[in-house]
Amino acid sequence: MLAVGNSLCAAQVTDSPACKLFTQKEASAYVGASLGAGEGSFIPGNSGCAWSDDAAGFKLTISVFPAGNALQLKSWGFESFEGFRAVLDIGARAYVARSPVMEVAGQKYGGGWQAGAIVGSEYVAVGLKGPKADADTAVAFLRDVIKRRQR
């Protein structure tokens, strides 16, 4: 029974609508490196997807939550992150910033660019880490995600 449960879980994750927005090749183009196939999010309430190359530490992510889950930029200290700036013409509380590098149990995390905005009743956030990742690419990716989701 456990094997069947794991298969169903994997099938549901793979079928994430966010994973269908971009091909593996398109995702790789955004970060400037070859990434694996998109994998859906296990986070409850999040319709998300991540394409990654774990060995190199490269990643491209999409997360979509109800708008009430939007990051509280000031209370979470986002305004102190490198490159933080508000972004116009995307949605409410739209921003871009580079997450700080943190070390946990000897592993380094963070250092990628992220952008997000409240669009209608949803909070849409993206993250990029790789050779082409920068603030402008994060904003362009966020705009592309929003546009493709509205089709």
Residue pairs with C-beta under 8 A, 6 or more apart in sequence:
12 40
13 39
13 40
13 41
13 42
14 39
14 40
15 40
16 38
16 40
16 41
16 47
16 48
16 49
17 47
18 38
18 40
18 41
18 47
18 48
18 49
18 62
18 63
18 64
19 38
19 39
19 40
19 49
21 49
21 62
21 145
21 148
21 149
22 30
22 38
22 49
22 51
22 148
24 35
24 36
24 37
24 38
24 51
27 35
27 38
27 51
27 60
28 34
28 35
28 51
30 60
30 128
30 130
30 132
30 137
30 141
31 58
31 59
31 60
31 128
31 129
31 130
31 131
31 132
31 133
32 130
32 131
32 132
32 133
33 53
33 56
33 58
33 130
33 131
33 132
34 53
35 51
35 52
35 53
35 58
35 59
35 60
35 130
36 51
36 52
36 53
37 51
38 49
38 50
38 51
39 49
39 50
39 51
39 52
40 47
40 48
40 49
41 47
41 48
41 49
41 50
41 63
43 63
45 65
45 66
45 69
46 63
46 64
46 65
47 63
47 64
48 61
48 62
48 63
48 64
49 61
49 62
50 59
50 60
50 61
50 62
51 59
51 60
51 61
52 58
52 59
52 60
53 59
56 130
57 129
58 129
58 130
58 131
59 112
59 127
59 128
59 129
59 130
60 126
60 127
60 128
60 129
60 130
60 141
61 125
61 126
61 127
61 128
62 124
62 125
62 126
62 145
63 124
63 125
63 126
63 127
64 122
64 123
64 124
64 125
64 149
65 122
65 123
65 125
66 121
66 122
66 123
67 118
67 120
67 121
67 122
67 123
68 123
69 123
70 92
70 93
70 116
70 118
70 123
71 78
71 93
71 116
71 123
71 125
73 79
73 93
73 95
78 84
78 95
78 97
81 97
81 98
81 99
81 100
82 97
82 98
82 100
83 96
83 97
83 98
83 113
83 135
84 95
84 96
84 97
85 95
85 96
85 97
85 135
86 94
86 95
87 94
87 95
87 96
87 115
87 117
87 139
87 142
88 94
90 117
90 119
90 139
90 142
90 143
90 146
91 117
91 118
91 119
91 120
91 124
91 146
92 117
92 118
92 119
93 116
93 117
93 118
94 115
94 116
94 117
94 118
94 142
95 115
95 116
95 117
96 113
96 114
96 115
96 135
96 138
96 139
96 142
97 113
97 114
97 115
97 135
98 111
98 112
98 113
98 114
98 135
99 110
99 111
99 112
99 113
99 114
99 127
100 110
100 111
101 108
101 109
101 110
101 111
102 108
102 109
102 110
103 109
111 129
112 127
112 128
112 129
112 133
113 127
113 128
113 129
113 133
113 134
113 135
113 137
113 138
114 125
114 126
114 127
114 128
114 138
115 125
115 126
115 135
115 138
115 139
115 141
115 142
116 123
116 124
116 125
116 126
116 142
117 123
117 124
117 142
117 146
118 124
119 146
124 142
124 145
124 146
124 149
125 142
126 138
126 141
126 142
126 145
127 138
128 137
128 138
128 141
